[in-house]
Amino acid sequence: MADLLVYGSYGYTGSLVVDEAVERGLDVLLAGRDRNAVENQAIRQNCDERVFSLDERRLVDLALEEVEAVVHCAGPFEETADPMVEGCLRTGTHYLDITGEIPVFERLATRDGEAENAGITVLPGAGFDVVPTDCLAAHLADRLPDADRLSLGFQASGGMSRGTARTTVRNLGDGGAVRRDGRIESVPTAWRTRRIDFGNGERSAMTIPWGDVATAYHTTGIGSVEVYAAAPGWAVTAARFGRYLGPLARSSVLKSLLESLVDARVEGPTEAERRESRNYVWGEVESGAGERAVSRLVTPEAYRLTRRTAVEIAERVADGDAPEGFQTPAGAFGPDLILDVEGVERTDDPTEAVDTDETAGGTEP
Ligand SMILES: NC(=O)c1ccc[n+]([C@@H]2O[C@H](COP(=O)([O-])OP(=O)(O)OC[C@H]3O[C@@H](n4cnc5c(N)ncnc54)[C@H](OP(=O)(O)O)[C@@H]3O)[C@@H](O)[C@H]2O)c1
């Protein structure tokens, strides 16, 4: 039996994941729906390949029966996660993906019992979204065990791949999301802003519907979660202006147009950009008793990090080292999982007392 099947193996991120798995000496099956692309990649990588679409149930099962775990890299996962998870449940194959989509996390969380019955681990979010932030959330929850409020954020550089840009276009007009009192709530785009020192000086940042709004609750049990991305003032203004274009932004005609532009123009970060860029990740917890703790990570560029975290986690899951059922990265492997990735550093500010009347969260306009 092979260790891993990488589905969407010839996409931008899938190719990076395959490179990493092959470099680590894992036995990898390459898979996707484009025969030429999969076969050419299989020759280059000296791996076996399987060609199937996700609606070819029999072929999905035959391929999954050959491996311990699948690393699903073919997004948008709103469209692709379910048929692959169904296949994994039928065949007893561990499931991992690199989604950052909140509805996908929440849907897969509801399949916890089925996954346990099938004896498999279902672990979405094994990339930049959400491994570093999830590990930071777990670390902060350890530092302040009675925390009831969590804010996470990041300052990323290096650019977007085509698939990430397509997923972003697909979600245009959907607004933002935060978690309050344990429930995910829709909020306007760029709902709150605040100044954050991500680790290299204070910057403006706005709330975004990042995957941790779903996952951090499963990892830490903290019921209030906001996620911020660094954004210059003009980007916050543009995002807020975009709220008024909601119906237009949701229009399928506009989305098709933008997807064509993405396909024509977006190539993803170059090898040099992936090697040289760094990302800054920040997290803050507060307790009702008036304590606050802040921790930070410096990480490699997002796609470089994704190739490493996805394969590191997949290797552990394939070895049977993860609990069965629905899992988050830090829920399965603890807050220090991220420190096993080369190039990651974590720092802690001392825990401080805060004025309970003061809210450290961002402000609404
Ligand atoms: N969480 C994270 O940190 C993180 C990091 C990187 C990427 N991502 C996500 O991963 C996804 C892929 O990104 P990417 O940059 O690698 O994109 P990409 O270069 O466009 O590759 C996408 C891959 O998915 C396949 N695919 C798409 N829809 C499919 C479907 N319905 N059935 C079968 N295969 C399908 C594509 O095959 P075809 O060419 O045949 O369509 C291609 O192999 C995106 O959703 C992105 O947001 C997340």
The ligand as an SDF file (V2000), in Angstrom:
LIG
                    3D

 48 52  0  0  0  0  0  0  0  0999 V2000
   -5.1440   26.6040    3.0180 N   0  0  0  0  0  0  0  0  0  0  0  0
   -4.0780   27.0690    2.4000 C   0  0  0  0  0  0  0  0  0  0  0  0
   -3.2050   27.6080    3.0230 O   0  0  0  0  0  0  0  0  0  0  0  0
   -3.9680   26.9090    0.9110 C   0  0  0  0  0  0  0  0  0  0  0  0
   -2.7260   27.0070    0.2920 C   0  0  0  0  0  0  0  0  0  0  0  0
   -2.6720   26.8280   -1.0620 C   0  0  0  0  0  0  0  0  0  0  0  0
   -3.8280   26.5630   -1.7800 C   0  0  0  0  0  0  0  0  0  0  0  0
   -5.0050   26.4860   -1.1460 N   0  0  0  0  0  0  0  0  0  0  0  0
   -6.2420   26.1740   -1.8620 C   0  0  0  0  0  0  0  0  0  0  0  0
   -6.0010   25.0170   -2.6310 O   0  0  0  0  0  0  0  0  0  0  0  0
   -6.7580   25.0650   -3.8380 C   0  0  0  0  0  0  0  0  0  0  0  0
   -5.8400   24.8380   -5.0280 C   0  0  0  0  0  0  0  0  0  0  0  0
   -4.9770   25.9290   -5.1660 O   0  0  0  0  0  0  0  0  0  0  0  0
   -3.8590   25.9440   -6.3160 P   0  0  0  0  0  0  0  0  0  0  0  0
   -3.1920   27.2240   -6.2110 O   0  0  0  0  0  0  0  0  0  0  0  0
   -3.0510   24.7150   -6.2830 O   0  0  0  0  0  0  0  0  0  0  0  0
   -4.7980   25.9340   -7.6180 O   0  0  0  0  0  0  0  0  0  0  0  0
   -4.5210   25.4670   -9.1170 P   0  0  0  0  0  0  0  0  0  0  0  0
   -3.0980   25.6410   -9.4990 O   0  0  0  0  0  0  0  0  0  0  0  0
   -5.5670   26.1210   -9.9610 O   0  0  0  0  0  0  0  0  0  0  0  0
   -4.8100   23.9010   -9.0700 O   0  0  0  0  0  0  0  0  0  0  0  0
   -6.0820   23.4100   -8.7530 C   0  0  0  0  0  0  0  0  0  0  0  0
   -6.1060   21.9230   -8.9770 C   0  0  0  0  0  0  0  0  0  0  0  0
   -7.3850   21.4550   -8.6040 O   0  0  0  0  0  0  0  0  0  0  0  0
   -7.9800   20.7370   -9.6940 C   0  0  0  0  0  0  0  0  0  0  0  0
   -9.4260   20.9000   -9.6420 N   0  0  0  0  0  0  0  0  0  0  0  0
  -10.1310   22.0530   -9.4590 C   0  0  0  0  0  0  0  0  0  0  0  0
  -11.4390   21.7860   -9.4470 N   0  0  0  0  0  0  0  0  0  0  0  0
  -11.5750   20.4420   -9.6160 C   0  0  0  0  0  0  0  0  0  0  0  0
  -12.6850   19.5640   -9.6850 C   0  0  0  0  0  0  0  0  0  0  0  0
  -13.9450   20.0090   -9.5770 N   0  0  0  0  0  0  0  0  0  0  0  0
  -12.4530   18.2440   -9.8450 N   0  0  0  0  0  0  0  0  0  0  0  0
  -11.1970   17.7780   -9.9470 C   0  0  0  0  0  0  0  0  0  0  0  0
  -10.0950   18.5620   -9.9080 N   0  0  0  0  0  0  0  0  0  0  0  0
  -10.2980   19.8830   -9.7410 C   0  0  0  0  0  0  0  0  0  0  0  0
   -7.3450   21.3350  -10.9080 C   0  0  0  0  0  0  0  0  0  0  0  0
   -7.4550   20.4360  -11.9850 O   0  0  0  0  0  0  0  0  0  0  0  0
   -7.8950   20.9310  -13.4560 P   0  0  0  0  0  0  0  0  0  0  0  0
   -6.7100   21.7000  -13.9640 O   0  0  0  0  0  0  0  0  0  0  0  0
   -8.1470   19.6770  -14.1680 O   0  0  0  0  0  0  0  0  0  0  0  0
   -9.0970   21.8200  -13.2690 O   0  0  0  0  0  0  0  0  0  0  0  0
   -5.9050   21.5090  -10.4230 C   0  0  0  0  0  0  0  0  0  0  0  0
   -5.2100   20.2930  -10.4430 O   0  0  0  0  0  0  0  0  0  0  0  0
   -7.4740   26.3980   -3.8210 C   0  0  0  0  0  0  0  0  0  0  0  0
   -8.7860   26.2090   -3.3420 O   0  0  0  0  0  0  0  0  0  0  0  0
   -6.6750   27.2370   -2.8380 C   0  0  0  0  0  0  0  0  0  0  0  0
   -7.4420   28.2400   -2.2130 O   0  0  0  0  0  0  0  0  0  0  0  0
   -5.1010   26.6450    0.1870 C   0  0  0  0  0  0  0  0  0  0  0  0
  1  2  1  0
  2  3  2  0
  2  4  1  0
  4  5  1  0
  4 48  2  0
  5  6  2  0
  6  7  1  0
  7  8  2  0
  8  9  1  0
  8 48  1  0
  9 10  1  0
  9 46  1  0
 10 11  1  0
 11 12  1  0
 11 44  1  0
 12 13  1  0
 13 14  1  0
 14 15  2  0
 14 16  1  0
 14 17  1  0
 17 18  1  0
 18 19  2  0
 18 20  1  0
 18 21  1  0
 21 22  1  0
 22 23  1  0
 23 24  1  0
 23 42  1  0
 24 25  1  0
 25 26  1  0
 25 36  1  0
 26 27  1  0
 26 35  1  0
 27 28  2  0
 28 29  1  0
 29 30  1  0
 29 35  2  0
 30 31  1  0
 30 32  2  0
 32 33  1  0
 33 34  2  0
 34 35  1  0
 36 37  1  0
 36 42  1  0
 37 38  1  0
 38 39  2  0
 38 40  1  0
 38 41  1  0
 42 43  1  0
 44 45  1  0
 44 46  1  0
 46 47  1  0
M  CHG  2   8   1  16  -1
M  END
$$$$
